[in-house]
Structure formats: C-alpha cells, structure tokens
Amino acid sequence: MGIATFCVLMVSLLLVGISSLFVMNIEILLGSIENKNEIVLFLKDDVTEDKIPEAQESISMLPNIVYVKYYPKETALENYIAQMKEYEEVFDSLKDDNPLPDAFNIKIEDTSKITETVDALSEFSFTEKVKAPTEFAQILTRLRKVVFVVSVSLLSALILVSLIMISNSTRASVYARRREINIMKYVGATNSFIRMPFFFEGLFTGFVSGLGAYAVTYYGYNALMDIIANNISFWEIIGVSEPLPFSEVQFMMLGVYLCIGAVIGALGSVISTTKHLQV
C-alpha cells in the first residue's frame, strides 16, 4: 500500500506540474504575440523637427505607454526600398520629394486598453492618423481570458482529483492496519501516539513522491525542449519566443513538488486514521 500511495501521489503531482508548465508556456506565447504589436502615429506635414521632442514627451506622459520611438520618413523610405529592391529605380525618384509622413512607433503595456490609448493619441494637435491593430488586440484579450479560465479550471480539477486519489489510497493503507490501531487503543495508546507513525510515513512518502515527480518532469521536459530546439525555424516563422527553459523554474518546481507532496502525504495519512481511532 505504501508503494501504491507513492505511485498515486507522484502521478498526481506530475499532472499538476505538467499542467502548470503548459499554462506558463501558453502565457509566454501570448506575451510574445502581444509584444509584436505596435501603434503607429503619423504626424502632420507641418510638424517640424524642433517640435518632435516635445511631441514625443507628450506621448510618453500618457498612461499605458511603454516607449515611443521616432520614425522619420527618410528611414521609412529606405526600408521600403530594402524590402522591394526590384522597384528601387521607382523609389529613387521619390528621394527628393518623399511622400511618406514622419511617425512614432509606440509600444503599449496593456492591449486590453488599446482603444482608450488610440483615442488619447488622436486628440493631439500634431496627429494626422493613428494606425493600431485594434481588432487583433481584442481577440488577443479574449483569448487570454479564455486561457486563464481554462487553466484555473484544469488545475483545480487536477488538484481535486489528486486529493481524492491520494485520500483513497491512504485510507486503504490505514484500513489494512486497522487491527494494529485497535490493539494500540485498547492498551492505552493516545491518538497522537498512534497518528505519529502514519504522519512520518506519509511525510516521507510524499517527499519521495515529490522527488520522483520532479525527476520525471526534469528529464521529460528537457527531452521535449531538445526536440523543439532542433526545429527552431518553426518559432522564427511564427515570430514568437521560444518555450520556457526548465532551468528558469527548476528550483521553484522542486520546492513545490516537495512541499505539496510532503504536506498532502502527511495530512492524508493523519486524517485517514481518524475513523479507526474511534474505539
């Protein structure tokens, strides 16, 4: 029964740990996509270079602004030429009379407030037009809410199932020793004295289960990351960050595994003895 309790507890911890890593990677993916979005503020033609610093400072003072970068029309034309080299001769004729406007590239902190930020930027006297991925930001915000609700529901369900599985396994282990418990009660042993061995046994089983779950997570996750690393072009194509390296969370995962395993194992053993202490 001790082996059964160990296996059940280790599998339960694995389910919770793997689900947590999955949710963290989804958050990184959404964050990477979110960071690719910028607001572009096009300036009016009458805005001279000496007014650029003042305009940049005014934008920076707004809430929800991370940074503001000036994007002169000369740079914009050069980028167009670099992207479409086959039309370089056509663009060369525009160098003396550049039709492109000066602009600011603006990074915002919270995409859920992109509409309010765009409205505030549009009110400036130097603003000609504001270009922002409003619809995409709304989709991303809804997607983040869905991921949050699903992840909380999934983790809650896994924790509940784990507690039920561990409780049943521990109860079976205690039931197998009910006669010994009854004998100890009849010879005058206190409830605390009877619970103590079960407490330390559960504590040890939970601790070892945490180590086992951590070892499986460590080698399994790193093996999966090695496979993904060989296909790094995939991440470059979709333009997002790589998955979360296990080295960044290894100590946190180890602590969580050991603490949760030890606490659940110890408490489960003690609580399961209550029924058989009533003699």
C-alpha positions, -999 to +999 in steps of 0.1 A: +000+000+000+029+023+006+041+017-030+006+024-042+004+056-023+038+067-037+027+060-073-006+077-069+009+108-053+037+110-079+013+108-108-010+134-092+020+158-087+030+152-123-004+161-136-004+193-117+032+202-126+029+194-163-003+214-165+014+244-148+043+243-173+018+241-201-001+272-189+032+291-184+042+283-219+009+295-233+013+328-214+048+332-229+033+325-264+006+351-259+030+376-245+053+372-275+025+377-299+014+407-279+048+423-280+048+422-318+020+447-319+028+484-321+007+516-326+019+539-354+011+576-350+016+595-383+025+632-379+010+661-398+032+676-425+035+709-407+053+693-377+089+705-378+119+687-364+122+711-334+087+700-323+095+663-324+110+661-288+080+679-274+056+657-292+075+626-281+074+637-245+037+644-246+030+609-259+053+594-232+033+611-205+001+591-214-008+561-193-003+526-208+027+538-229+059+517-226+081+535-251+079+560-280+103+558-309+106+584-336+104+570-371+114+597-397+101+595-432+136+591-447+141+558-427+106+546-438+115+552-475+149+533-470+130+504-455+106+503-484+135+503-509+152+475-490+121+454-490+112+459-527+146+461-544+130+453-578+114+487-576+145+506-564+145+528-595+110+539-588+117+548-552+149+566-562+128+592-580+110+599-547+140+606-526+139+644-533+102+645-528+094+619-501+056+615-498+058+594-466+049+611-433+071+612-402+058+588-375+061+575-340+062+538-332+045+533-299+046+502-276+017+499-251+017+480-219-019+466-218-035+456-251-069+454-235-068+493-232-057+499-268-089+517-278-086+542-250-049+548-259-058+553-296-085+578-286-060+598-264-033+598-292-058+610-318-066+641-297-031+656-301-028+685-325+002+670-342-016+637-350-026+631-386-037+594-382-032+566-357-028+530-370-034+503-345-043+465-346-075+471-325-094+440-337-064+418-332-058+432-297-094+425-288-091+389-300-059+385-280-075+399-249-104+375-252-080+346-259-060+354-227-092+354-206-102+320-221-067+306-213-069+319-178-104+304-171-094+271-187-061+269-169-077+277-135-104+251-141-079+225-153-056+230-123-085+230-099-099+198-113-065+181-113-058+191-077-093+179-066-088+145-084-053+142-069-067+148-034-094+122-039-069+096-053-044+102-025-071+101+002-085+068-011-050+053-014-040+064+021-073+053+035-067+018+021-033+018+036-047+027+071-075+002+067-050-026+062-036-018+097-069-012+115-064-042+138-030-029+149-046+005+156-074-010+176-050-030+197-029+001+204-060+019+215-070-009+239-036-010+256-039+028+263-021+045+234-031+081+228-045+093+194-014+115+189+009+085+196-010+064+170-010+091+144+027+099+147+040+069+127+014+075+100+023+111+099+060+105+094+053+077+069+030+100+049+056+128+051+083+105+038+062+090+011+051+125-001+087+137+000+099+108-021+070+112-045+079+148-050+114+138-059+102+112-083+077+137-099+105+163-102+129+138-119+103+127-144+094+163-152+130+174-154+141+147-179+108+146-198+106+184-203+142+188-213+139+160-238+109+177-253+128+210-254+157+193-272+133+181-299+118+216-302+153+232-303+160+212-335+131+228-351+139+264-341+129+276-375+093+269-366+094+296-338+111+320-362+084+316-388+056+323-364+076+351-348+073+342-311+097+335-283+110+300-276+093+279-249+101+284-212+135+268-203+132+244-174+163+259-158+143+291-151+117+273-129+136+242-118+141+253-082+105+265-079+092+233-093+114+212-069+102+232-039+065+230-050+068+192-056+085+185-023+062+208-002+029+197-017+039+161-017+050+161+019+021+181+032-006+161+013+011+128+022+013+137+059-022+152+063-038+125+042-023+098+065-033+116+097-069+124+085-074+088+073-066+074+108-094+093+124-121+067+116-102+039+132-093+058+163-129+057+174-129+025+195 
